[in-house]
Amino acid sequence: MIFYAFDLEDYITTRDFYEPYESFVPGKIVQSFDALMDALDNEDYEGEKVIPFLDKHFKYQDGRSSERLVRNLFGS
């Protein structure tokens, strides 16, 4: 994933995040259009950050979330 955070400093100044953005997002952060194009051209996604993000934020990663939701709402 590539995060095009052109307004990151402004956002942090006016709102901020619960966690440090740079260590939270599961991919490369770019702040200019040229950097975005370079990352896309070079396929520089920092994909190694995705699995730790999923492990931290998603209890189930088996593709059956809708099934669990329906069972919880309507019973088995």
C-alpha positions as CSV (number, residue, x, y, z in Angstrom):
1,M,0.0,0.0,0.0
2,I,1.0,3.6,-0.6
3,F,-0.4,6.4,1.5
4,Y,-0.5,9.7,-0.3
5,A,-0.3,12.0,2.8
6,F,0.3,15.3,1.1
7,D,-1.3,17.1,4.1
8,L,0.2,15.1,6.9
9,E,1.7,17.9,8.8
10,D,-1.4,20.0,8.6
11,Y,-3.6,17.1,9.7
12,I,-1.3,16.3,12.7
13,T,-1.3,20.0,13.7
14,T,-5.1,20.4,13.5
15,R,-6.4,16.9,14.5
16,D,-3.6,14.4,15.1
17,F,-3.9,10.6,15.4
18,Y,-4.3,8.1,18.2
19,E,-1.1,6.4,17.2
20,P,2.0,7.9,15.4
21,Y,1.0,7.8,11.7
22,E,4.4,6.8,10.5
23,S,4.4,3.6,12.6
24,F,0.7,2.9,12.2
25,V,0.0,2.7,8.5
26,P,0.8,-0.6,6.7
27,G,2.7,0.8,3.8
28,K,4.9,3.5,2.3
29,I,4.0,7.1,3.1
30,V,4.6,9.7,0.4
31,Q,3.9,13.4,0.6
32,S,4.3,14.6,-2.9
33,F,2.9,13.6,-6.3
34,D,6.4,13.0,-7.6
35,A,7.1,10.7,-4.7
36,L,3.8,8.9,-5.3
37,M,4.7,8.4,-9.0
38,D,8.2,7.1,-8.1
39,A,6.8,4.6,-5.5
40,L,4.3,3.4,-8.1
41,D,6.9,3.2,-10.9
42,N,9.3,1.2,-8.6
43,E,6.5,-0.9,-7.0
44,D,7.8,0.4,-3.6
45,Y,4.9,-0.5,-1.4
46,E,6.6,-1.6,1.8
47,G,4.4,-4.7,1.9
48,E,6.3,-6.2,4.8
49,K,4.2,-3.8,7.0
50,V,0.9,-5.3,6.1
51,I,1.0,-8.6,8.0
52,P,2.0,-7.0,11.4
53,F,-0.9,-4.5,10.8
54,L,-3.4,-7.3,10.1
55,D,-2.2,-9.3,13.1
56,K,-2.6,-6.3,15.4
57,H,-6.0,-5.1,14.2
58,F,-7.9,-8.1,12.8
59,K,-8.8,-11.0,15.0
60,Y,-10.1,-13.1,12.1
61,Q,-8.4,-13.2,8.7
62,D,-10.1,-16.2,7.2
63,G,-12.6,-14.5,4.8
64,R,-15.6,-15.5,6.8
65,S,-16.5,-12.3,8.6
66,S,-19.9,-11.9,6.8
67,E,-20.8,-15.4,7.8
68,R,-19.9,-14.7,11.4
69,L,-21.9,-11.5,11.3
70,V,-25.0,-13.2,9.9
71,R,-24.8,-16.0,12.5
72,N,-24.5,-13.5,15.3
73,L,-27.4,-11.5,14.0
74,F,-29.8,-14.3,13.1
75,G,-28.4,-17.3,14.9
76,S,-26.8,-20.4,13.4
